[in-house]
Amino acid sequence: MRTTLDLPDGLLAAAQKACGAKTKTMTVVIALQQLVNAAKIIAVDIRESQLEFAMKFGATHSVNASDRDPVAQVKELTGGLGADYTFEVFGSTDTIRAAYDMCRKSGTVTVLGIAPIGAEASIDAVDLAE
């Protein structure tokens, strides 16, 4: 099932103008999560500067994926369940898989990043049915 959000006029444009091209997508994701009143907004990155930026724009928690397993950190922050929604914005098979693994059962994974042509993220089909 696909869920769509009716965004207020100008939300996307305002978020895109507020920051540079590299951080545009992350800012839009945070704005969308704020719009639906997410209790926790967990930013994941390997760069501390990006995590600091995310916290300034509304993330409630940050996970540095270079410190330790980001999936374990997100699961810990969500009481072992995983996130209701995950958004992958980088575009690699590893980060797509991590977004899937961070999501709770019956959660929603949204892939916004563009992986290289021919790149495939492997997901166990049985996991999708559970």
C-alpha positions as CSV (number, residue, x, y, z in Angstrom):
1,M,0.0,0.0,0.0
2,R,1.3,3.4,-0.9
3,T,0.6,6.4,1.3
4,T,0.8,10.0,-0.1
5,L,0.9,13.2,1.8
6,D,-0.8,16.4,0.7
7,L,2.0,19.0,1.3
8,P,1.2,22.6,1.9
9,D,2.0,24.8,-1.1
10,G,5.6,25.8,-1.1
11,L,6.9,23.4,1.6
12,L,9.2,21.5,-0.8
13,A,10.4,24.7,-2.5
14,A,11.1,26.4,0.9
15,A,13.0,23.5,2.1
16,Q,15.1,23.3,-1.1
17,K,15.9,27.0,-1.0
18,A,16.9,26.8,2.7
19,C,20.0,24.7,2.0
20,G,22.5,23.5,-0.6
21,A,21.9,20.7,-3.1
22,K,23.7,18.1,-1.0
23,T,21.4,18.5,2.0
24,K,18.2,19.3,0.1
25,T,16.7,15.8,0.3
26,M,17.5,15.3,4.0
27,T,15.9,18.6,4.8
28,V,12.7,17.7,2.9
29,V,12.6,14.3,4.7
30,I,12.9,16.0,8.1
31,A,10.2,18.6,7.2
32,L,7.8,15.8,6.1
33,Q,8.4,13.9,9.4
34,Q,7.7,17.1,11.3
35,L,4.6,17.6,9.3
36,V,3.2,14.2,10.4
37,N,4.4,14.8,14.0
38,A,6.9,12.0,14.2
39,A,7.9,11.3,17.9
40,K,11.4,10.5,16.9
41,I,13.3,11.7,13.8
42,I,16.6,9.8,13.6
43,A,19.2,11.1,11.2
44,V,21.9,8.6,10.1
45,D,25.2,9.6,8.4
46,I,28.9,9.0,8.5
47,R,29.7,12.7,8.7
48,E,29.3,14.6,12.0
49,S,28.7,17.9,10.2
50,Q,25.7,16.4,8.4
51,L,24.3,15.0,11.7
52,E,24.7,18.4,13.3
53,F,22.9,20.0,10.3
54,A,20.0,17.5,10.7
55,M,19.7,18.2,14.4
56,K,19.5,22.0,13.6
57,F,16.6,21.3,11.2
58,G,14.6,19.1,13.5
59,A,16.1,15.6,13.9
60,T,15.6,14.4,17.5
61,H,18.4,11.8,17.4
62,S,21.5,11.3,15.4
63,V,23.4,8.1,14.6
64,N,26.9,8.2,13.3
65,A,27.2,5.1,11.1
66,S,31.0,5.2,11.2
67,D,31.0,4.7,15.0
68,R,29.1,1.3,15.1
69,D,26.4,-0.6,13.4
70,P,23.7,2.0,12.4
71,V,21.0,-0.7,12.2
72,A,21.7,-1.7,15.8
73,Q,21.7,1.9,16.9
74,V,18.3,2.7,15.3
75,K,16.8,-0.5,16.8
76,E,18.1,0.5,20.2
77,L,16.5,4.0,19.9
78,T,13.2,2.4,18.9
79,G,13.0,-0.2,21.7
80,G,14.2,-3.0,19.5
81,L,11.3,-2.6,17.0
82,G,12.8,-0.5,14.2
83,A,11.5,2.7,12.7
84,D,7.9,3.1,11.4
85,Y,9.3,4.9,8.3
86,T,12.8,5.0,6.8
87,F,14.1,7.1,4.0
88,E,17.2,6.3,2.1
89,V,18.7,9.3,0.4
90,F,22.3,8.4,-0.5
91,G,21.7,5.8,-3.2
92,S,23.9,2.8,-2.5
93,T,22.9,-0.8,-2.2
94,D,24.4,-0.8,1.4
95,T,22.3,2.2,2.5
96,I,19.2,0.8,0.8
97,R,19.6,-2.5,2.7
98,A,20.3,-0.6,6.0
99,A,17.1,1.4,5.6
100,Y,15.2,-1.8,5.1
101,D,16.9,-3.4,8.1
102,M,16.2,-0.3,10.3
103,C,12.5,-0.5,9.5
104,R,10.0,-2.3,11.8
105,K,7.8,-5.1,10.4
106,S,4.9,-3.6,8.4
107,G,6.9,-0.3,8.3
108,T,7.5,1.7,5.2
109,V,10.9,2.1,3.4
110,T,11.2,4.9,0.9
111,V,14.2,5.0,-1.4
112,L,15.0,8.5,-2.7
113,G,18.7,8.0,-3.5
114,I,19.7,6.9,-7.0
115,A,21.9,3.9,-7.0
116,P,24.3,3.2,-10.0
117,I,22.8,1.5,-13.0
118,G,22.7,-2.2,-12.5
119,A,23.1,-2.0,-8.7
120,E,20.7,-4.3,-6.8
121,A,19.9,-4.4,-3.1
122,S,19.1,-7.9,-2.0
123,I,16.1,-8.4,0.3
124,D,14.8,-11.8,1.4
125,A,11.3,-12.2,-0.1
126,V,10.2,-14.1,3.0
127,D,10.9,-11.1,5.1
128,L,8.5,-9.1,3.0
129,A,5.7,-11.6,3.6
130,E,6.1,-11.5,7.4
